[in-house]
Amino acid sequence: MSTGEFSLARGKFAPVVLVTRRRLLRGVGAASLVGIAGCSTANAQRPTLVRATPTTAVSRRFGQELRSPGQAIADVEAPRQVGSDDVADSASPNPDNNPHRSIIATAAIPQIEVFADPDDGAEVTHVMDNPTTTNGPLVFLTTVNAGDWHQVLLPVRPNGSTGWVRGTDVQLAEHLYRIQVDLEDFRLRVFENGQTIFDAVAGVASNNTPTPGGVYYLTELLAPIVPNSAYGAFAYGLSGFSEVFETFNGGPGQLGIHGTNDPDTLGTAVSAGCIRLHNDDVTRLSTYLPLGVPVTVRA
């Protein structure tokens, strides 16, 4: 689309072959990286984005293997278990209290029931399909781990919504990445275990279509087939949505971090809500950032 904003519409996506450098996380890639190969123009304004399903093939886009997104949970210490009395006070799922560690829950069954409370008798607030409408794995960022249940951040409106999923319905993996977007400074930074490993200038939202501040996570990685599209080389979907647009060019107004075919707009307030990066920068991120990375947007 001309503004280069991220918009996912049902029926606009197709599976392609994709890769990781080491073994995939157990069970359809918890926190798995998806690389992609292409897209076609959906209409005069918006390019179609294409989603990849995880495989162990070699990347056809780069002719090289990509970095594995994280360790299988069997290779790391299990998430800390807490009793029902202190679930509400358990702000971190980290078993070793590492503030930089994130636990990702990837759906292991075709449909995930999301509950209001950690109890099979609780209200079901959402039923979410796996794979998603863009043919990728359904991924959550956990916020609390309580025995056989996990509280997760949900990729739904309103932004910041959470719910509980059964431990038997998901597979867990960990990573040490996080992203911070500073809108006033036009910067996007990536941290690994607390250390800055990436710092780049970004294009941000214009004043009349601001990116809502808050904590989100990476839900998918897409790439246009047609070169020089408004999305640039790659587009990461976020779990958050515009608070201005209920829909956007046929999609739900989902936020994203993506490349651009107009690098002169970087460092300015130009978008309709998404974060833009230089194509070289977003391509670099696509080689190592997994799904499920927390993204903090600061006004």
N, C-alpha and C positions, 0 to 999 in steps of 0.2 A: 504494500500500500504506500501511497505517496508520503505519508508521515513516518513510515517505517515502524509502526507499532505492532506489537505482538497480538495476534488474534487467532485462536484455535476454533475451528468450526467443524462439527461432526460431518464426516463424509469427505473431508478435504485431505485425508492423509492415507499413506500406503506404507506397508512394511518394506524395509530394505535390510541388507546384511551389514552387520556391525561387529566391532571387535574390542578385545582388551588384551593387554600385554601379558599378564599372568592369568592364572585361573580365575574364572568368574566366581563371585560369591555364591555360596550354596543356594540352590533353589531360585532360579531365574534372577540372579544378580541383585541381591540386596545392595542398595546404594550403588547400583551399577552404572557405569559410564556408558552413555550411548553416543556413538559417533554416527554421522549420517552422510548420505551421498545424494543430496539433491532435492529438487523441487520444480514444479511447473507453475506458470502464471495462471492463477485462478480467474482473475478478471483484470480489467485495465488498472486496478489500483493495488490489489493485494497479491503477493506471490504465495503460492501454496507451500507449506512446510511439510517435510516428510520425516517420519519417526522411524528409528531403527529398533529392531529387537536384538537383545544380546546374543552373540555367538562367540565362538573362539576362532573365527576366521581372521585373516590378515586384512588390515584396513585397505580398502581399494581407493580411498580418497588420498591418503598420504603415502601408501606403499610402505608402511611401517606399522609396528605394533604400538598400541596405546597403553598407557599406564593403568594398571589395575586400580579400581576405585577404593579398595580397602581390604581388610582382612576378614575372612569368614569368622563368625562369632566363635566357632570351635577353637580357633587359634588364639583367642584373647580371653581375658578374664570375663566371666559372665556378668551381666548387669546386676547392680546391687538390688537385692530383694528387700522390700519393706513391708511392715505389717499394716493392716487396714487403719489402725489408729493414727499412723503418722504419714499416710499417703498425702494428705493435704499439705504437709510441711516438707515433703520431699521435692525440692525444686530441681534436683539434678539426677539424671539416670546413671551417672558415672560411678562405677563400683570403686574406683580409686580416687574419687574426688578431683580428678583432673579437669579444671575448668574449660579446657580446650577440646575435650573429647565429646563427640556426638555419636549417639546410637541411632541407627537407621533401621526402620522396620519396613520390609518389603512384603507385599501380599504373597502368600503361598497357595492361595485358593482362588477360584474364579470370581467370587464375590465376598467382600468384607462387610460384615455388620459392625457399625460403630454405635457404641452405647453411651448413654448419658453418665453412667456410673460403672465401676468395675464389678458388675454383677450380671449374670445371664438373665436375671429377672428384670433388669433395668430397661428403660425405654430405648428402643433402637432409633437413633436420630438420623442415620444415613445408611444406605446400602450402596457400596461403591464397587464398580466393575474392575476386574483385573484380567487382561490388560486394559489400559485406559482407552479413551476414544482416539488417541493418536498412536495406539498399538504399542505403547511402552508399558513397563512394569508400574504398578501402583505403589508409590513410595511415600512413607511418612517420616517425619522427624519426631522422635520421642521426646517427651518432656518429663514424664515420670514413669518409672518401672516399678510395679507393685506385684511381686509374685508372678502369677499367671496372667497378669493384665499389663497393658502398656497404654499410658495416656499419650496421645499423639496430636501434633499440629495438623489441621486438616486443610486441604487445598480447596476450600469452599468459601462462599460469603456467609457471614461477614468476616473480614480479615481478622485473624487471630483466633478463629474458632478451634476448639479442641474437642476430643472425644476419646473413648476407651475402646481398645481392640483386644481380642483374646490373643494370648501368646501363642496358642496353637495355630492361629490363622496367619502368622507372619514369620519371617526369618530375619534375624538380626545381624547387623554388621556395624563396624565402627570406623571413624576417620577423625582426623585432627584439624580439618580445615574450617574456616569461616570467612565470610565476605562482609565487608563494611562499605557502604555507599554513603558518602558525604555530599549531599546535594548542593550545599552552599559553596563547597570547594571544588565541585565538578571532578571528584575523585572516586575511583573504585579501588579498594585494596583487598588483597587476599592474604590471610594469615594461616600458617601451618604450625600447630603447637605453640601459638602465641607469637611467632616470629613473622614479620612481614616478608612475603616472598613475591609479591606482585603489587605494583602501584602504577595506575594509569589514569590519564585524563578521560573523562566521560562526558557524553551529552546527556542532559537530564530533562525533566518535564518542564513545559512552559507553565507560567503562573496560573493560567485558567484551567489547566488539566494536571494538577500536581500529583506526584507520586506520593501516596500516603506513607508516612513513616511507620515503622514497626519492624517486627521480626518475621521473616518468611523463610522459605527454603527452596532449593532447586528441585523441580519436579520432573523435568524432561530436557533432553537436548535434541534440537532439530536443526536441519540444514536445508537451504533452498537448493534445488537442482539448477535453476537458471542462474548463471553468474550475474554479479552486479545488481542483485535485488536489494530492496529496501532493508531486508534483514541482515545483509552482509553475509559473512561466511557461515556463521552459526547463530542459533538463538536458544538460550536457556529459558525455559518457562519457570515462573515463580508461583508459589502457592497463594499469592495475593492478587487482588483485583482492583481496578480503578474504582474510586468513589465518585467519579463524575459520569463515566459511561457504564450503563448496565449491559450494553452490548457494544461491540466495535467491529464494523466491517464483517458482520456475520459470525463473530466469535463472542465470548462472554466478557470481554474487557479484561482479560488476564494480563498481568504484568509480566515483563520479561527483561532479560539482559541479552542484547544481541549486537551484531556488527552493523555496519552502515555502508551505503554506497555514496555517502556524502561526508567524508571525513572532516571537511571544513566546519561542520556543525558541532564537532566535539569541543567541549569547554563552554558550551552555551546552553541556555534553557530553550529547548526546541521541540521536544517530543510530546506525545499525548499521554505519557505516563511511564514509558519504558526507559531503561538505561541503555545508552548506546556506547559502544567501544569501537576502536579501530579494528578492522578485520584481522590484522596481525595479532592483536591482543586477544580477541575472543577465540581465535584459532589456537593460540598458545594455551588458553584456559581449557579448551576442549580436550587437550591431550592428557590432562591429569585430574581435573575436578570431577568428583563423583556426583551422582544425584544425592539429595538429602543434605547438602551443605547449607548451614544457616546463613541467611542474608539479612543483615541489619541495615535498614535505611534510616539515615538521620537527616533531618531537615536543617 
